[in-house]
Amino acid sequence: MEATIEIEFLQGINELVIKELAVVSDGVVQTFLFRAPYHMEPHGSEENGLNGNDCYIPYDQLFPVLNEAVANYYHLYAMGNYKCQLLNGILGKPIHNYQTLQCPDLQELKSDVTAT
């Protein structure tokens, strides 16, 4: 079984802080919203309207939540080297990069759909 992991993060104090996490497989989407690990000015998202204050999971639960969410999957994927490295550092499992598999970019797919 395989799953895709998508993360959104904010610039913290000398680090990136994961704000949103999604695990997608076979039509099932699991989403998790993490509180900041320390005080940060609230950041809103233009795409989904979420604010940093809307997050409900303590940041110190990032590893247990992510580890449990992907426990049943043998193949894990993400988009981009940085996300793969970050997730590999958290999970200690290989994360395959969709870009190295030459998968189409989401923007390319959108432009193909609107062109037809």
C-alpha positions, 0 to 999 in steps of 0.5 A: 500500500502507498500514500502521499504526504503533503505538508505546509510549513511556516518560517519559524526561528531558524527552522521551518515549522510544519503547520498542516499535514495531509496523508492521502491514499486510495481516496482517504484523506487524513488532515492534521493541523499543528499548533506552533511549538512557540509563540508565533504571530498568527498566519492566515492561509489565503488558500483555505482561510485557516489561521495558525490559531485554528490548529488543534494538535500540540506540535510535540505530537507531530512524530506520533501523529505522522507515524501512526497515520502512515503505519500501514503504508509501505511506500510513501511519497511527497513532492520535492526533495526538501519535503522528502528530506524533512519527512525522512528526518521525522519518520526515519523511513524513505520518502520517494520524490514524485519529481524524480518519477517525472510525474506531471506538475499540478499546474501542468495538469490544470493548464491541460484541463483548461486548454481542452 
